[in-house]
Amino acid sequence: MKEKVTSCIRYIVCENGKLEFFVLLSLLYLFSAIVVNEYILVDELYYRSLGDQVSLTVIDQMISLTNKWQWLGYVSIPVILALKFLLLSTFLSMGALIAGHLLTFRQIFAIIMIAEMVYLASGLISTGSIIISDVSTLEDLNISILSLASLVQESEIEPFLYYPLKSISIFLLIYILLIAHCYNIITGYSFRNAVHLVLSTCGTAFILWNILVMYLLISYA
């Protein structure tokens, strides 16, 4: 089993499986988004959540606007994924260059794509949990599986702190370890040193992204 996984990683990174894998990731995220929109974000959920705050006319307009531009969210999935992969690949490429490892940007891009399977699994687990749970309001959708945010009540902390706490999770740890594992397979660099390299590069990107999000939340709160 281990040899098959290693061979699959080598094929995606070193051969011509990059485009196919990117399309697969995009389709799986698209499937998850469709499930959420069709079976979770139903009209009744908006009425139950906002019925006491705004008029039914406003809710109807909100639902109509959401349905009208829903396609834009679907189309943006591959764009958002590509931008995320480009950002992390750029940071990891700089680390690889400093370490003297002869990896192309396309190979590093592929490594980041493979690791994205962790967050895809996280999203599918969250979606499945919501479907089987008793969701009555929009607030019930804000779940944080295996993250620091699950240890505190959202109402107990500042809104701008909730996002970074939610992003620090078991899935983030697995994500980092998987990138390091793929890096180790392709370069032969020791796994321990690969973990340090990933933390110093992708970890920096992670911190900068969270700082940006926190700044935006504070500025537009």
C-alpha positions in Angstrom: 0.0 0.0 0.0 2.8 2.4 0.9 4.6 1.7 -2.4 1.4 2.4 -4.3 0.9 5.7 -2.5 4.5 6.7 -3.1 4.3 5.8 -6.8 1.1 7.8 -7.1 2.8 10.9 -5.5 5.8 10.5 -7.8 3.5 10.3 -10.9 1.6 13.4 -10.0 4.7 15.4 -9.1 7.2 14.2 -11.7 5.0 13.0 -14.6 2.0 14.5 -16.4 -0.8 14.0 -13.8 -0.9 17.6 -12.6 -3.7 19.0 -14.7 -5.9 15.9 -14.2 -5.4 16.1 -10.4 -6.2 19.8 -10.4 -9.4 19.1 -12.3 -10.3 16.3 -9.9 -9.8 18.6 -6.9 -12.0 21.3 -8.4 -14.8 18.9 -9.2 -14.8 17.4 -5.7 -14.9 20.9 -4.2 -17.7 21.8 -6.7 -19.6 18.7 -5.6 -19.3 19.7 -2.0 -20.5 23.3 -2.8 -23.5 22.0 -4.7 -24.5 19.7 -1.8 -24.2 22.6 0.7 -26.4 24.9 -1.5 -29.0 22.3 -2.4 -29.4 20.4 0.8 -28.1 22.7 3.6 -28.6 26.3 2.7 -32.3 25.8 2.0 -34.8 28.7 2.0 -36.4 27.7 5.3 -33.0 28.1 7.0 -32.9 31.8 6.1 -36.5 32.3 7.3 -35.8 30.7 10.6 -32.5 32.5 11.1 -33.5 36.0 10.0 -37.3 36.0 10.4 -37.1 38.0 13.7 -34.6 40.5 12.4 -35.7 41.6 9.0 -38.9 41.5 6.9 -39.9 38.5 4.7 -39.5 40.7 1.7 -35.9 41.4 2.5 -35.3 37.7 3.1 -36.9 36.9 -0.3 -34.7 39.4 -2.0 -31.6 37.9 -0.2 -32.5 34.4 -1.3 -33.2 35.6 -4.9 -29.9 37.4 -5.1 -28.0 34.4 -3.6 -29.6 32.0 -6.2 -28.9 34.5 -9.0 -25.1 34.7 -8.3 -24.7 31.1 -7.1 -23.0 30.1 -10.3 -20.2 32.7 -9.6 -19.2 30.8 -6.5 -19.0 27.6 -8.5 -16.9 29.2 -11.3 -14.5 30.7 -8.7 -13.6 27.4 -7.1 -10.7 26.6 -9.5 -9.5 30.2 -9.5 -9.4 30.3 -5.7 -7.6 26.9 -5.6 -5.0 28.1 -8.2 -4.3 31.3 -6.2 -3.9 29.3 -3.0 -1.5 26.8 -4.6 0.5 29.6 -6.3 1.0 31.4 -3.0 2.1 28.4 -1.0 4.2 27.1 -4.0 6.0 30.4 -4.1 7.0 30.3 -0.5 8.0 26.6 -0.6 10.0 27.3 -3.8 12.0 29.9 -2.1 12.8 27.5 0.8 13.8 24.8 -1.7 16.0 27.2 -3.5 17.8 28.2 -0.3 18.2 24.5 0.6 19.7 23.8 -2.8 17.1 21.4 -3.9 16.5 21.2 -7.7 12.7 21.2 -7.9 10.8 22.9 -10.6 7.9 25.2 -9.6 5.5 22.8 -11.3 6.7 20.0 -9.1 6.3 22.1 -5.9 2.8 23.2 -7.2 1.9 19.5 -7.5 3.1 18.7 -3.9 0.8 21.5 -2.6 -2.1 20.1 -4.7 -1.7 16.6 -3.2 -1.7 18.1 0.3 -5.0 19.9 -0.4 -6.7 16.5 -0.1 -6.5 17.0 3.6 -8.6 20.2 3.5 -11.0 18.6 1.0 -11.5 15.7 3.4 -12.0 18.2 6.2 -14.7 20.0 4.2 -16.5 16.8 3.3 -16.5 15.7 6.9 -17.9 19.1 8.0 -20.6 18.9 5.3 -21.5 15.4 6.3 -21.7 16.4 10.0 -24.0 19.3 9.2 -26.3 17.1 7.1 -26.8 14.5 9.8 -27.1 17.0 12.6 -30.1 19.1 13.6 -29.4 22.4 11.9 -32.1 25.1 12.6 -30.3 28.4 12.1 -27.3 29.8 10.1 -25.3 30.0 13.3 -25.4 26.2 13.5 -23.4 25.9 10.3 -20.4 27.5 12.0 -18.8 24.3 13.2 -15.1 23.9 13.9 -14.1 20.2 13.9 -10.8 19.4 15.7 -9.7 23.0 15.9 -8.8 25.4 18.7 -12.0 27.2 18.0 -14.0 24.1 19.2 -12.5 24.6 22.7 -14.2 28.0 23.2 -17.5 29.6 22.6 -17.5 32.0 19.7 -19.4 34.6 21.8 -16.6 34.5 24.4 -13.8 35.8 22.1 -13.4 38.7 19.7 -14.6 38.0 16.1 -11.2 38.7 14.6 -9.7 36.0 16.8 -12.1 33.3 15.9 -10.8 32.7 12.3 -7.2 32.0 13.3 -8.3 29.7 16.1 -10.6 27.9 13.6 -7.7 27.5 11.1 -5.4 25.9 13.7 -6.5 22.4 13.7 -5.5 18.7 13.5 -6.1 19.0 9.7 -3.5 21.8 9.5 -1.0 19.5 11.3 -1.7 16.7 8.9 -1.5 19.1 5.9 2.0 20.2 7.0 3.1 16.6 7.5 1.8 15.5 4.2 3.6 18.3 2.3 6.8 17.3 4.2 6.2 13.7 3.3 5.8 14.4 -0.4 8.9 16.6 -0.3 10.8 13.8 1.3 9.7 11.3 -1.3 10.7 13.6 -4.3 14.0 15.0 -3.0 15.2 12.4 -0.5 15.5 15.2 2.1 15.0 13.8 5.6 11.4 14.0 6.8 12.4 15.9 9.9 14.2 18.6 7.9 11.4 18.7 5.4 9.0 19.4 8.2 11.2 22.3 9.4 11.4 23.6 5.8 7.6 23.5 5.3 7.0 25.2 8.7 9.4 28.0 7.8 7.9 28.6 4.3 4.3 27.5 4.2 4.0 28.4 7.9 5.0 31.9 7.1 2.4 32.1 4.4 -0.2 30.8 6.8 0.7 33.5 9.4 0.6 36.3 6.9 -2.7 35.1 5.6 -4.2 35.1 9.1 -2.9 38.5 9.8 -4.5 39.8 6.6 -7.8 38.2 7.5 -7.7 39.6 11.0 -6.9 43.1 9.7 -9.9 42.9 7.3 -12.2 41.7 10.1 -11.1 44.5 12.4 -11.3 47.2 9.6 -14.7 46.2 8.4 -16.3 45.0 11.6 
